[in-house]
Amino acid sequence: MPTNVLLVEDTEGIRRALAEILRLEGYEVTIAIDGDEALKKLRSGTKASVILLDMIMPRMDGAALVGELKKNPEWAAIPTIVMSARDGAQAPMPADAFLSKPINLDALFSLLERYR
């Protein structure tokens, strides 16, 4: 059974490249351009095994999204992997994992394997 990744990224080039790479590796990918759209997709029934999200986004950033996810028991159980050019030690949220940008694909797939 494929892992369903909800990819939340506002930068189009990064979003397209990651989605393509993930799909080539056998993951199902749902895309959202920010935290607000991600919540709308989850509310409308999108299922995610893991959420891969950018920290800095317009409308609703990664920290706000993780805060909203933690308020809902069903969504709080979904593992979250934050991606950012910021230092991971400064990530202001209780994410399950952190990846520095540019993304090291070996590190990404290693993390995703935990949630398959």
Rosetta blueprint (number, residue, H / E / L):
1 M L
2 P L
3 T L
4 N E
5 V E
6 L E
7 L E
8 V E
9 E L
10 D L
11 T L
12 E H
13 G H
14 I H
15 R H
16 R H
17 A H
18 L H
19 A H
20 E H
21 I H
22 L H
23 R H
24 L H
25 E L
26 G L
27 Y L
28 E E
29 V E
30 T E
31 I E
32 A E
33 I L
34 D L
35 G H
36 D H
37 E H
38 A H
39 L H
40 K H
41 K H
42 L H
43 R H
44 S L
45 G L
46 T L
47 K L
48 A L
49 S L
50 V E
51 I E
52 L E
53 L E
54 D E
55 M L
56 I L
57 M L
58 P L
59 R L
60 M L
61 D L
62 G H
63 A H
64 A H
65 L H
66 V H
67 G H
68 E H
69 L H
70 K H
71 K H
72 N L
73 P H
74 E H
75 W H
76 A H
77 A L
78 I L
79 P L
80 T E
81 I E
82 V E
83 M E
84 S E
85 A L
86 R L
87 D L
88 G H
89 A H
90 Q H
91 A L
92 P L
93 M L
94 P L
95 A L
96 D L
97 A E
98 F E
99 L E
100 S E
101 K L
102 P L
103 I L
104 N L
105 L H
106 D H
107 A H
108 L H
109 F H
110 S H
111 L H
112 L H
113 E H
114 R H
115 Y L
116 R L
